[in-house]
Amino acid sequence: MELSLDSAFAVFDAHDSGCVSYGVEVSGRRWFVKTANTQRSRRSLLRAARFHAAVRHPAIVRPEHILDGPTLVYPWHDGSVLNHATTNGSDRSALHRFQQLPLRDVEAAIDTILDAHLTITAAGYVAVDLYDGCFLYDFDARRLRLIDLDEYRPGPFTLDTDRLPGSRRYMAPEEFVRGAVIDRHTTVYTLGRTIHHLLDSAPGWRGSHHQQQVAVRATTTTPADRYPDVAALVAAWRTTLPNP
């Protein structure tokens, strides 16, 4: 495959991850190519390759080719990242647009994220660095996909640094404590923040009181006070949804 950066129709290089990504068209098909420019980003992409080898879900965009470097080659999907975060700041215009969609569409997108994490946790992985920059939304098709899950790791594990990578708006308290255990309770917290952010809006909370209660319990400071696992969180969330 000829995947030269010189022939890219889109380039994404203003990131602090050390990765350079770009879109390229080959024989009439578009691809999203992700390369590593630093040792840290190489470790991240190797971690991503292991994650995608272990986890498959229709909503998770996974690489079709893994080349030396490593270079991960994903199918290109149209859509808008809800938080386009760069070294120059964050553009959340797509998130604000998403928060104005009909409530059923927002609930469906949240349910997709939660359902994917049932598969992720069943494979023994915990969420790391999940935030609205991982949510690619196709406003025409009303379809959400998950991207850039490069930092997901087998768990539980003990944090051996001062903090994990990620957005403070989504991170659990234990992700900032060296020696803390990062496990299913941490993933529950992150998903609770996801529910909160996607059902929130400039005018205020759009969800039901029951949905707010689910988000509040999922994001309790003490891990043991949260839902015991992702399956319990998803079950509680689904009791809040209207009948089809």
Disulfide bonds with the S-S distance in Angstrom:
none
